[in-house]
Amino acid sequence: MRESGLPSSSSSSAVPDSGRPVPSSLWRDGDFRRLWVGQTASQLGEHASLVVLPLFAVLTLDADAGQLGALRAVGQAPILLLSLFVGAWVDRWRTRTVMVLTDAGRALALGATAVAGLLGVLGLPALLVVAFAVGALSVFFDMAYQTSLVRLVKRDQLVRGNSALEGSRSVAQIGGPALGGALVSAPIAAAPSAVFFALSFLSIRRIGRRESVPERFERPPRVWRRIHEGLRFVARDTSLRTVCLAAAAFNFSFAAVMTGYLLFLPRDLHLSGTAVGLALAATGPGALLGSLLAARLPDRFGYGAVLVSAAALGDGVFLVVPALHGSSVVTVPALLTVNFVFGTFSQLVNVTVMAVRQAVTPDGMQGRAAATINFVGMGLTPLGSLLGGFLAEAWGTRTSLLATAAGMLLSPALMALSPLARLGRTP
């Protein structure tokens, strides 16, 4: 997700209900460590499942381009259907409760998938159901964990907190796809994801600090009113409006790219599931580097310059993929490089804009602001996945990859033409 806002030095610090001050070092805070461990395990489970389910469909069930596009679209549909409602609800719930329940649900869903695979009854219809269920629960978890950090740490610790959490996501991007690719041919390929979600459940449920949840009214506003407040808040900010449009362009095109990509690697380049997982895992080290750069580059070069240049470099590198031919000795190193560069600059954009969006959003609006940006920015991904499958069937995977990768460059173009490009080093 790509989002943004203008950092504000006047934002108040979040203070827990317990009155216990947050330690100056995040790593001395046991509750933050529990959130970090749980989020890391959750991300490992999610990134492994994102590889296992589509590759299982392609390599084991022999799914065609249209079926793969439909599977990916079903898994992404909850973003469009649920984000706004979940954001309105999460603002009024304790995020620890939301994360614990969703972890338990995802562990059960993927555990049942592993059992079905072991019994030989796992088909495409079952994969569609699991993909939708896991996608829906992930919407709840993602909204909750983004909101939980704001309630758990001080405002001046948000950048460091986000860097730590996004760094763990980077580690998950290394281990998750590699593990998923290696196990995709096994009947219990979904089992590791279920285990990771169970570990996340155990860690997050141990968070002891009472959250500072915005006061609830005796008769709370209707959900549609709360959704409208979130939409209006984001719409009134020029930078947030631009980021919504840029994120929508990026995620629509990227969803189309990934549908063709997951067909192109095993069928055109003849790579094994392990090689595909290894190539995708290269995004992880790049994202880890991007998280580290995000703590330094905006202050040195300016937020606008970093956002536009990082988006252009990260998105543009995918134009290399359709040109790849030859044996795995040539293609795998090239794919590793492409994914590393993409991971670095995409994560640089993500961490920078997430931290500044959190800094300017009131505590009672955090979930709705994140949900609005998530809804607008990622709501078109199911259509992008379907388009990617359609184009791969109509034009072939190589041509469709070239067209959809070029479409990703619309995102940095929109940012370059907006006030975002003029953000300086001192917000």
Buried (B, 14 or more C-beta within 10 A) or exposed (E): BBBBBBBEEEBEEBEBEEEEEBBEEBEEBEBBBBBBBBBBBBBBBBBBBBBBBBBBBBBBBEBBBBBBBBBBBBBBBBBBBBBBBBBBBBBBBBBBEBBBBBBBBBBBBBBBBBBBBEEEEBEBEBBBEBBBBBBBBBBBBBBBBBBBBBBBBBBEBBBBBBBBBBBBBBBBBBBBBBBBBBBBBBBBBBBBBBBBBBBBBBBBBBBEBBBBBBEEEEEEEEEEEBBBBBBEBBEEBEBBBBBBBBBBBBBBBBBBBBBBBBBBBBBBBEBBBBBBBBBBBBBBBBBBBBBBBBBEBBEEEBBBBBBBBBBBBBBBBBBBBBEBEEEBEEBBEBBBBBBBBBBBBBBBBBBBBBBBBBBBBEBBBBBBBBBBBBBBBBBBBBBBBBBBBBBBBEBBBBBBBBBBBBBBBBBBBBBBEBEBBEBEBEB
